[in-house]
């Protein structure tokens, strides 16, 4: 009555987090497969109290599993996800490869669970960008109460968003600067240690980056295409945890106290908002946690019906692995996926 599950990209930061969260949330796994590139074949990764040896994606038989969590990057997903879907399993893809595909639902379970009914169209479900996931969890309950007409978002994204290599670069550059060593950037376009970089992804013709464009495209698909949204994405020297400074305009007045009350009742959100030095959340506080934290809720007097707020979450968790596992739970609960035995196990 449980599922045969494969995690593709199991040796990466998000893949390992997926394995951890599948165990933490007691997702009903009958058989776990760790899948990666040929160079990682035989490498062991942890799943609960067990270790699982990695299998070669080129040789793995995906027809024998029920569910695939894909976290190996866009190129691998574009090469494999549709082929895997045609073999029978549903693929939950963490890359940007299928997020804009109209036949692929883009899901944050707290926000648009009804989109799960489209999962069988291609047997692919897309996981949104890490910054988008935490943003829409915070915005959706406010949007339901008073329509958001415009949003201005500045992200402060940790180096783990660029994978293990990004984390390694921050660590080695920090050591090099203290030791008068070589801090030449290799992963990021500029020095990341003791610096911030107002650029993630690649430039588009309109001056925005593709990372910024992802956010407004995904917010429109998940929430509401009528929201006008402008974004600046910034890489900061933080290991884990993305932060966002958000300014919102609504179609009616909404007071900070009303917003706090709405968000305190919202799924997946924790409000920490006092005018004290420990009354807000930082990335260090959010690391390792499941929640999307909202702080610094205040009126924006520069526009009509404006609010400003601060949103923080662990990008490896809610921004990636946790949301993927929550999608798996949603598909299970709605009966979209069933074990090959024909029985469905409800996760609570």
KOLPA-69539 format. One record per residue (C-alpha): x, y, z; residue in three letters. Coordinates in steps of 0.001 Angstrom, whole numbers, padded with zeros to 6 digits, always signed. Example, Ala and Ser with C-alpha at 12.3 -4.5 7.8 and 13.67 -1.06 7.14 Angstrom:
+012300-004500+007800ALA;+013670-001060+007140SER;
***
This chain:
+000000+000000+000000UNK;+003020+002254-000399UNK;+004873+003710-003343UNK;+007985+002879-005275UNK;+009802+006218-005509UNK;+012857+007388-007455UNK;+014763+010581-006657UNK;+016746+011737-009685UNK;+019693+013941-008791UNK;+019914+012214-005420UNK;+023508+013303-004770UNK;+022759+017031-005115UNK;+021775+019397-002294UNK;+018069+019379-003171UNK;+018006+015660-003973UNK;+019458+014819-000566UNK;+016924+017169+001041UNK;+014117+015387-000814UNK;+015238+012070+000665UNK;+015369+013621+004138UNK;+011910+015191+003892UNK;+010272+012080+002434UNK;+011410+010361+005616UNK;+010548+013262+007948UNK;+006983+013493+006600UNK;+006555+009705+006611UNK;+005576+009607+002961UNK;+004546+005985+002298UNK;+007616+004613+000509UNK;+007751+000881-000134UNK;+010936+001062-002191UNK;+013363+003947-002623UNK;+015654+004389-005612UNK;+018427+006981-005752UNK;+019209+007871-009361UNK;+022004+010068-010678UNK;+024524+010355-013500UNK;+026859+007503-014326UNK;+029746+009114-012419UNK;+027708+008830-009190UNK;+026760+005183-009672UNK;+027347+003246-006465UNK;+027596+006352-004286UNK;+025540+005985-001119UNK;+022959+008516+000087UNK;+020952+008476+003309UNK;+017247+007723+003458UNK;+016050+007611+007045UNK;+018196+005142+008931UNK;+019203+003367+005736UNK;+021586+004104+002912UNK;+020684+003713-000747UNK;+023167+003164-003563UNK;+022835+005426-006570UNK;+021787+003914-009875UNK;+022700+005164-013344UNK;+019889+007160-014969UNK;+020833+005711-018364UNK;+020272+002157-017135UNK;+017399+002645-014687UNK;+013971+001179-015507UNK;+011524+003945-014619UNK;+008515+001811-015542UNK;+008870-000026-012221UNK;+008281+003057-010043UNK;+005136+005040-009216UNK;+006637+008452-008586UNK;+009785+010313-009661UNK;+011138+013398-007895UNK;+013393+015103-010424UNK;+016122+017441-009212UNK;+018944+017146-011708UNK;+018618+020462-013555UNK;+016731+021683-016602UNK;+018797+019885-019249UNK;+018319+016488-017601UNK;+014635+017153-017079UNK;+014091+018172-020689UNK;+015850+014996-021807UNK;+014061+012624-019433UNK;+010836+013859-017826UNK;+008503+013356-020783UNK;+010024+009948-021532UNK;+009566+008907-017915UNK;+005989+010199-017861UNK;+005137+008057-020883UNK;+006403+004998-018969UNK;+003722+005526-016308UNK;+005174+007338-013252UNK;+004290+010923-012420UNK;+007332+013192-012420UNK;+007553+016087-009953UNK;+010161+018292-011583UNK;+012160+020841-009615UNK;+013679+022568-012652UNK;+012299+025370-014821UNK;+011950+023059-017835UNK;+008147+022664-017755UNK;+006915+025493-015535UNK;+005580+027528-018456UNK;+004075+024509-020261UNK;+000269+024984-020329UNK;-000194+021208-020084UNK;+001924+020938-016921UNK;+000465+022156-013601UNK;+002693+024406-011506UNK;+001743+023725-007908UNK;+002216+025106-004422UNK;-000192+022952-002373UNK;-001217+025717+000049UNK;-002062+027989-002888UNK;-003503+026074-005878UNK;-004179+022437-004900UNK;-006934+022128-007527UNK;-004274+022221-010260UNK;-003376+018647-009302UNK;-006239+017412-011482UNK;-004116+018315-014537UNK;-001199+016127-013434UNK;-002141+013219-015699UNK;-002032+015333-018877UNK;+001698+014706-019312UNK;+002381+012860-016047UNK;+004535+015854-015078UNK;+004022+018369-012282UNK;+006314+021391-012045UNK;+007760+022701-008797UNK;+008086+026511-008910UNK;+011207+028580-008499UNK;+012358+028709-004873UNK;+011668+032433-004526UNK;+008225+032081-006094UNK;+007147+029283-003752UNK;+007654+031253-000558UNK;+006242+034434-002100UNK;+002906+032938-003178UNK;+002421+031172+000172UNK;+002559+034602+001817UNK;+000604+036477-000864UNK;-002313+034128-001576UNK;-004205+034571+001721UNK;-003855+038350+001443UNK;-004979+038250-002199UNK;-008058+036249-001201UNK;-008974+038943+001347UNK;-008195+042038-000740UNK;-007084+041729-004348UNK;-003423+042519-004921UNK;-003135+044835-007911UNK;+000636+045396-007883UNK;+003674+043886-006195UNK;+007283+045083-006005UNK;+009677+042356-004889UNK;+013391+042420-004120UNK;+014896+039013-003365UNK;+017978+038287-001262UNK;+018845+034791-002408UNK;+021316+032488-000668UNK;+024172+030765-002466UNK;+022580+027323-001971UNK;+020204+028357-004749UNK;+023178+027718-007034UNK;+023762+024271-005532UNK;+026703+022819-003664UNK;+029121+024635-005957UNK;+027681+027983-004897UNK;+028005+027115-001218UNK;+031566+025946-001756UNK;+032456+029199-003511UNK;+031225+031343-000625UNK;+033188+029203+001822UNK;+036434+029159-000172UNK;+036260+032873-000994UNK;+035677+033773+002655UNK;+038693+031717+003702UNK;+040778+033146+000871UNK;+040000+036755+001795UNK;+040867+036179+005455UNK;+044023+034329+004429UNK;+045010+036680+001608UNK;+044390+033876-000871UNK;+042757+033706-004302UNK;+039106+034821-004239UNK;+038590+034730-008015UNK;+034913+033938-008732UNK;+034177+030725-010612UNK;+030480+030010-009999UNK;+029149+033552-009607UNK;+029946+036435-011982UNK;+031437+038555-009181UNK;+032918+037949-005742UNK;+030135+036721-003422UNK;+031974+036769-000088UNK;+031331+040097+001722UNK;+029378+041300-001314UNK;+025945+041269-002952UNK;+025326+040644-006646UNK;+022229+042219-008264UNK;+022134+039572-010979UNK;+020922+035962-011089UNK;+020520+033976-014303UNK;+021058+035740-017607UNK;+020012+039099-019019UNK;+017000+039468-021277UNK;+016522+042155-023925UNK;+014302+044184-021567UNK;+017066+044497-018948UNK;+015534+042023-016528UNK;+017084+038620-015878UNK;+015429+035294-016604UNK;+015336+034650-012827UNK;+013237+037778-012399UNK;+010999+036855-015325UNK;+010440+033394-013839UNK;+008953+034942-010741UNK;+006297+037047-012419UNK;+005478+034307-014953UNK;+005041+031742-012161UNK;+003062+034062-009865UNK;+000696+034725-012771UNK;+000262+031002-013485UNK;-000155+029947-009850UNK;-002164+032890-008486UNK;-003511+035555-010805UNK;-002321+036907-014187UNK;-003832+040313-013353UNK;-001225+041099-010664UNK;+001332+043594-011949UNK;+004719+042493-010658UNK;+008254+043859-010856UNK;+011220+041959-009419UNK;+014911+042497-008657UNK;+016806+039311-007778UNK;+019977+039650-005700UNK;+022493+036994-004617UNK;+023747+037489-001051UNK;+026500+035812+001024UNK;+024120+033586+002980UNK;+024431+029798+002853UNK;+020757+028795+003191UNK;+017534+030804+003203UNK;+015993+033249+000743UNK;+014565+036579+001891UNK;+012206+038944+000091UNK;+011270+042572+000669UNK;+007735+042882-000693UNK;+005589+045957-001262UNK;+001944+045376-002201UNK;-000910+047504-003483UNK;-004486+046284-002929UNK;-007864+047186-004375UNK;-009075+048209-000913UNK;-007469+049408+002309UNK;-005965+046633+004422UNK;-004455+047483+007804UNK;-001293+045794+009124UNK;-003252+044210+011986UNK;-005749+042718+009527UNK;-002907+041356+007416UNK;-001268+039813+010489UNK;-004527+038117+011484UNK;-005037+036747+007964UNK;-001495+035403+007741UNK;-001599+033829+011207UNK;-004504+031661+009992UNK;-002855+030822+006658UNK;-001426+027350+005956UNK;+002364+027161+005840UNK;+002875+030676+007256UNK;+004303+031761+010593UNK;+004084+035432+011550UNK;+006926+036797+013693UNK;+006346+040515+013787UNK;+007189+042700+016760UNK;+008964+046036+016870UNK;+011876+044504+018760UNK;+015328+043291+017747UNK;+014148+039670+018004UNK;+010755+040427+016459UNK;+011608+039439+012888UNK;+013031+036395+011125UNK;+016365+036113+009312UNK;+017626+033346+007005UNK;+019638+031847+009868UNK;+016400+031468+011848UNK;+014541+029877+008916UNK;+017228+027367+007917UNK;+016076+023804+008497UNK;+012451+024841+009048UNK;+009349+024125+006957UNK;+007466+027414+007341UNK;+007344+030595+005315UNK;+007992+033372+007848UNK;+006486+036844+007512UNK;+007785+039846+009479UNK;+007928+043661+009297UNK;+004276+044038+008207UNK;+003610+047759+007919UNK;+001640+050308+005965UNK;+003260+051788+002856UNK;+002235+055459+002936UNK;+003661+056180-000528UNK;+000773+054481-002360UNK;-002925+054020-001845UNK;-003825+050765-000069UNK;-000185+049755+000344UNK;+001551+047267+002649UNK;+005189+046259+003001UNK;+006419+042991+004460UNK;+009475+040736+004829UNK;+009271+037078+003766UNK;+011895+034438+004632UNK;+012086+030676+004063UNK;+014565+027835+003698UNK;+015019+027644-000077UNK;+016170+024022+000009UNK;+013007+023074+001912UNK;+009859+025050+001058UNK;+011625+026509-001942UNK;+012394+023092-003408UNK;+012399+019713-001653UNK;+009576+020270+000826UNK;+007223+021661-001803UNK;+007975+018675-004067UNK;+007149+016210-001288UNK;+004018+018180-000405UNK;+002968+017884-004054UNK;+003482+014119-003774UNK;+001279+014094-000670UNK;-001356+016126-002496UNK;-001361+013738-005464UNK;-001699+010822-003064UNK;-004532+012412-001089UNK;-006455+013299-004244UNK;-005998+009832-005705UNK;-004041+011157-008683UNK;-001298+008616-008043UNK;-001843+005045-006956UNK;+000664+002319-006112UNK;+001043-000348-008775UNK;-000727-002694-006363UNK;-003856-000635-007019UNK;-004260+000474-003401UNK;-003919+004065-002290UNK;-002316+005026+000994UNK;-003570+008336+002396UNK;-000908+010474+004058UNK;-002026+012806+006804UNK;
***
